[in-house]
């Protein structure tokens, strides 16, 4: 009986995801377990470290996987704050988690390299050009978006924000815009309608 109890506890411990350190010294901590049991978090982080040069990981000290209020409040599933990446424990697959972590690593580089990245205004101009194209497509589809959608640009912590919330029915908007833009040569990249990292 004691033997069965010990074996059962051992199995449970092996099934749980445990905190670990990467070869580059990043601490990966699990506040909550990843809901998709098919995701191997160690493989995801190892893949990311093989893709990104080590000097570009210098701003990341820790990755915390779990569910945070900010995800609901801000409509996202990952964010970077003060040396830590906060990543949702609700992921579709390893590629989805990899995408979120790499995206947030790029945000970690905005503060130390912001002038180099944004000083020439090319990124802002490209974003506005793509937003203008999206606005024009929406008008052709019968959605009369306000002109501010294509002109206004607000910059917060290195991000360019444009809000379309409240202007369109979400299901119809996501499907139709994806359908139109995925079949055109538009350089605007649209992903699935799940909230994405900012």
TIKE-403544 format. One record per residue (C-alpha): residue number from 1; residue in three letters; x, y, z. Coordinates in steps of 0.001 Angstrom, whole numbers, plus 500000, padded with zeros to 6 digits. Example, Ala and Ser with C-alpha at 12.3 -4.5 7.8 and 13.67 -1.06 7.14 Angstrom:
2
<pt 1, ALA, <512300, 495500, 507800>>
<pt 2, SER, <513670, 498940, 507140>>
***
This chain:
198
<pt 1, UNK, <500000, 500000, 500000>>
<pt 2, UNK, <502772, 502459, 500878>>
<pt 3, UNK, <504631, 501346, 497788>>
<pt 4, UNK, <501614, 502133, 495553>>
<pt 5, UNK, <501245, 505546, 497188>>
<pt 6, UNK, <504908, 506407, 496559>>
<pt 7, UNK, <504708, 505219, 492924>>
<pt 8, UNK, <501553, 507233, 492317>>
<pt 9, UNK, <503124, 510393, 493777>>
<pt 10, UNK, <506233, 509838, 491685>>
<pt 11, UNK, <504125, 509535, 488516>>
<pt 12, UNK, <502285, 512754, 489368>>
<pt 13, UNK, <505561, 514589, 489950>>
<pt 14, UNK, <506939, 513389, 486627>>
<pt 15, UNK, <503776, 514499, 484798>>
<pt 16, UNK, <503895, 518013, 486215>>
<pt 17, UNK, <505867, 520690, 484475>>
<pt 18, UNK, <508635, 521900, 486697>>
<pt 19, UNK, <510617, 525106, 486720>>
<pt 20, UNK, <513955, 525053, 484963>>
<pt 21, UNK, <516870, 527206, 483852>>
<pt 22, UNK, <517968, 527398, 480237>>
<pt 23, UNK, <521615, 527131, 479128>>
<pt 24, UNK, <521637, 530938, 478707>>
<pt 25, UNK, <520464, 531429, 482293>>
<pt 26, UNK, <516794, 532281, 481732>>
<pt 27, UNK, <514585, 531017, 484552>>
<pt 28, UNK, <511342, 529416, 483313>>
<pt 29, UNK, <508714, 529377, 486059>>
<pt 30, UNK, <505255, 527777, 485906>>
<pt 31, UNK, <502661, 529721, 487861>>
<pt 32, UNK, <499999, 527533, 486227>>
<pt 33, UNK, <500388, 524348, 484226>>
<pt 34, UNK, <500072, 524566, 480423>>
<pt 35, UNK, <496598, 523322, 479567>>
<pt 36, UNK, <497607, 521633, 476320>>
<pt 37, UNK, <499436, 518503, 477481>>
<pt 38, UNK, <501012, 518021, 474046>>
<pt 39, UNK, <503212, 521091, 474493>>
<pt 40, UNK, <506755, 520401, 475644>>
<pt 41, UNK, <507812, 523724, 477150>>
<pt 42, UNK, <511461, 522716, 477399>>
<pt 43, UNK, <511493, 521912, 473680>>
<pt 44, UNK, <509850, 525278, 472918>>
<pt 45, UNK, <512455, 527223, 474892>>
<pt 46, UNK, <515324, 525152, 473462>>
<pt 47, UNK, <514023, 525849, 469959>>
<pt 48, UNK, <513808, 529582, 470670>>
<pt 49, UNK, <517336, 529658, 472055>>
<pt 50, UNK, <518578, 527882, 468921>>
<pt 51, UNK, <516815, 530424, 466675>>
<pt 52, UNK, <517745, 533667, 468440>>
<pt 53, UNK, <521338, 534789, 468976>>
<pt 54, UNK, <522266, 534827, 472668>>
<pt 55, UNK, <523061, 538546, 472762>>
<pt 56, UNK, <519427, 539281, 471809>>
<pt 57, UNK, <518219, 537369, 474870>>
<pt 58, UNK, <520190, 539572, 477257>>
<pt 59, UNK, <517151, 541593, 478384>>
<pt 60, UNK, <515124, 538504, 479376>>
<pt 61, UNK, <515795, 537184, 482867>>
<pt 62, UNK, <512694, 535085, 483410>>
<pt 63, UNK, <509703, 533544, 481650>>
<pt 64, UNK, <506575, 533021, 483741>>
<pt 65, UNK, <503899, 530744, 482277>>
<pt 66, UNK, <500406, 531113, 483705>>
<pt 67, UNK, <497219, 533144, 483597>>
<pt 68, UNK, <497359, 536835, 484531>>
<pt 69, UNK, <494673, 539505, 484838>>
<pt 70, UNK, <496455, 541590, 482178>>
<pt 71, UNK, <495561, 538981, 479566>>
<pt 72, UNK, <491858, 539688, 480022>>
<pt 73, UNK, <492195, 543410, 480752>>
<pt 74, UNK, <494348, 544155, 477713>>
<pt 75, UNK, <493151, 541388, 475377>>
<pt 76, UNK, <496473, 539628, 474916>>
<pt 77, UNK, <498150, 536352, 475727>>
<pt 78, UNK, <501724, 537415, 476465>>
<pt 79, UNK, <503578, 540556, 477515>>
<pt 80, UNK, <507029, 541756, 478540>>
<pt 81, UNK, <507657, 543786, 481686>>
<pt 82, UNK, <510949, 544584, 483391>>
<pt 83, UNK, <513052, 541626, 482306>>
<pt 84, UNK, <510232, 539080, 482543>>
<pt 85, UNK, <508116, 537512, 479826>>
<pt 86, UNK, <504609, 536617, 480964>>
<pt 87, UNK, <503152, 533912, 478707>>
<pt 88, UNK, <499665, 532429, 478820>>
<pt 89, UNK, <499301, 528811, 479847>>
<pt 90, UNK, <496538, 528485, 477236>>
<pt 91, UNK, <498308, 527739, 473958>>
<pt 92, UNK, <497169, 525985, 470779>>
<pt 93, UNK, <500443, 524197, 470153>>
<pt 94, UNK, <504212, 524578, 470413>>
<pt 95, UNK, <504327, 526879, 467376>>
<pt 96, UNK, <501804, 529210, 469032>>
<pt 97, UNK, <503851, 529371, 472231>>
<pt 98, UNK, <507081, 529864, 470254>>
<pt 99, UNK, <505469, 532736, 468342>>
<pt 100, UNK, <504345, 534438, 471569>>
<pt 101, UNK, <507743, 534149, 473268>>
<pt 102, UNK, <509707, 535373, 470231>>
<pt 103, UNK, <507309, 538294, 469841>>
<pt 104, UNK, <507814, 539330, 473459>>
<pt 105, UNK, <511599, 538918, 473188>>
<pt 106, UNK, <511443, 541469, 470383>>
<pt 107, UNK, <509633, 543865, 472743>>
<pt 108, UNK, <512399, 543384, 475299>>
<pt 109, UNK, <514817, 544860, 472773>>
<pt 110, UNK, <512791, 548026, 472161>>
<pt 111, UNK, <514059, 549904, 475207>>
<pt 112, UNK, <517804, 549363, 474744>>
<pt 113, UNK, <517650, 549597, 470922>>
<pt 114, UNK, <514578, 551803, 470410>>
<pt 115, UNK, <516292, 554649, 468618>>
<pt 116, UNK, <517949, 552243, 466177>>
<pt 117, UNK, <514593, 550526, 465531>>
<pt 118, UNK, <512258, 553526, 465370>>
<pt 119, UNK, <514464, 556569, 464767>>
<pt 120, UNK, <514003, 556660, 460988>>
<pt 121, UNK, <510173, 556289, 461288>>
<pt 122, UNK, <510114, 553558, 458605>>
<pt 123, UNK, <508224, 551109, 460827>>
<pt 124, UNK, <505598, 553709, 461714>>
<pt 125, UNK, <505171, 554695, 458063>>
<pt 126, UNK, <504851, 551058, 456988>>
<pt 127, UNK, <502264, 550429, 459705>>
<pt 128, UNK, <500234, 553466, 458632>>
<pt 129, UNK, <500436, 552381, 454982>>
<pt 130, UNK, <499107, 548913, 455867>>
<pt 131, UNK, <496398, 550410, 458045>>
<pt 132, UNK, <495323, 552695, 455167>>
<pt 133, UNK, <495091, 549642, 452914>>
<pt 134, UNK, <492981, 547818, 455518>>
<pt 135, UNK, <490724, 550874, 455852>>
<pt 136, UNK, <490218, 550981, 452077>>
<pt 137, UNK, <489426, 547247, 451939>>
<pt 138, UNK, <486873, 547658, 454730>>
<pt 139, UNK, <485183, 550536, 452903>>
<pt 140, UNK, <484941, 548425, 449739>>
<pt 141, UNK, <483342, 545649, 451820>>
<pt 142, UNK, <480724, 548079, 453161>>
<pt 143, UNK, <482204, 548699, 456617>>
<pt 144, UNK, <482452, 552455, 457032>>
<pt 145, UNK, <485417, 552779, 459366>>
<pt 146, UNK, <486137, 556279, 460644>>
<pt 147, UNK, <489024, 558055, 458927>>
<pt 148, UNK, <490907, 558061, 462256>>
<pt 149, UNK, <491392, 554307, 461854>>
<pt 150, UNK, <493752, 554967, 458977>>
<pt 151, UNK, <495395, 558141, 460265>>
<pt 152, UNK, <495681, 558095, 464041>>
<pt 153, UNK, <498725, 556525, 465565>>
<pt 154, UNK, <499356, 556261, 469284>>
<pt 155, UNK, <502717, 555029, 470472>>
<pt 156, UNK, <502947, 553321, 473867>>
<pt 157, UNK, <506206, 551774, 475029>>
<pt 158, UNK, <507393, 551254, 471473>>
<pt 159, UNK, <504105, 549775, 470242>>
<pt 160, UNK, <501930, 551359, 467582>>
<pt 161, UNK, <498283, 550959, 468561>>
<pt 162, UNK, <495207, 551237, 466425>>
<pt 163, UNK, <491893, 550167, 467818>>
<pt 164, UNK, <489132, 548785, 465652>>
<pt 165, UNK, <487133, 547598, 468649>>
<pt 166, UNK, <483512, 548603, 468593>>
<pt 167, UNK, <483487, 549495, 464886>>
<pt 168, UNK, <482608, 546067, 463461>>
<pt 169, UNK, <480931, 542804, 464458>>
<pt 170, UNK, <483986, 540751, 465482>>
<pt 171, UNK, <483113, 537435, 463830>>
<pt 172, UNK, <482167, 538959, 460501>>
<pt 173, UNK, <485086, 541374, 460556>>
<pt 174, UNK, <487750, 538755, 461294>>
<pt 175, UNK, <486429, 536288, 458732>>
<pt 176, UNK, <485842, 538726, 455885>>
<pt 177, UNK, <489037, 540707, 456316>>
<pt 178, UNK, <491075, 537514, 456588>>
<pt 179, UNK, <489363, 536103, 453493>>
<pt 180, UNK, <489904, 539239, 451426>>
<pt 181, UNK, <493456, 539911, 452545>>
<pt 182, UNK, <494639, 536317, 452433>>
<pt 183, UNK, <493619, 536111, 448784>>
<pt 184, UNK, <495221, 539456, 447861>>
<pt 185, UNK, <498806, 540597, 447717>>
<pt 186, UNK, <498390, 542738, 450805>>
<pt 187, UNK, <501525, 542872, 452974>>
<pt 188, UNK, <499352, 543039, 456097>>
<pt 189, UNK, <499702, 539866, 458145>>
<pt 190, UNK, <496558, 538583, 459827>>
<pt 191, UNK, <496510, 535666, 462224>>
<pt 192, UNK, <493745, 533662, 463839>>
<pt 193, UNK, <491249, 535664, 465862>>
<pt 194, UNK, <492627, 534533, 469254>>
<pt 195, UNK, <494021, 537557, 471153>>
<pt 196, UNK, <497653, 538004, 470170>>
<pt 197, UNK, <500618, 539383, 472013>>
<pt 198, UNK, <501223, 543114, 471701>>
***
